[in-house]
């Protein structure tokens, strides 16, 4: 897998355009289909109100991100419906993590000369989000993890998405970015705690999935 130079949008926010070739994308889709057969997609709900989230999701790894009216946003080790442990993150996905987080490690070491790291710890969660053509995701920060140092890596598969990148505070200046199938995004260093969201999905822009929609795989360290 060849890693080209990323497009830097913000400090620590990296986009690798068309980083995964079509063969790799198809392989990932097949892997996710197999994982979903074990750990099915479900629709989480908002804390307090119980309003369903737009997207359906599942998880891979030791921990999975879940949300419901009773207990809110959190990580847990089992599927909320099947009560079974989440499947392990497949090696092919771990390989992508290791391939694309190296640049952020170099930057981290330059910014933190007293805290040098040889490699990032492996992700403990791969959140799988499935967006239909009319779905979106509001501006948010990935902050339910205990570890806010290790990067977050995102893989786009399927239809294009209009992604919105903000800053450390809600309501500040934002940038609108088109993410396409095969793009890899890394949130590291300062950008690790930036607000971000998905404004819309552009249906019919990819034939990778059966029908319209977008898969997003987000790799995170939890503990």
Buried (B, 14 or more C-beta within 10 A) or exposed (E): EEEEEBEEBBEBBBBBBEBBEEEBBEBBBEBBEEBBEBBEBBEBBBBEEEEEBBBBBBBBBBBBBBBBEEEEBEBBEBBBEEEEBBBEBBEEBBEBBBBBBEBBBEBBEEEEEEEEEEEBEBBBBBBBBBBBBEBBBEBEBBEBBEEEBBBBBBBBBBBBBBBBBBBEEEEEEBEEBEBBBBBBBBBBBBBBBBBBBBBBBBBEBBEBBEEBBBBBBBBBBBE
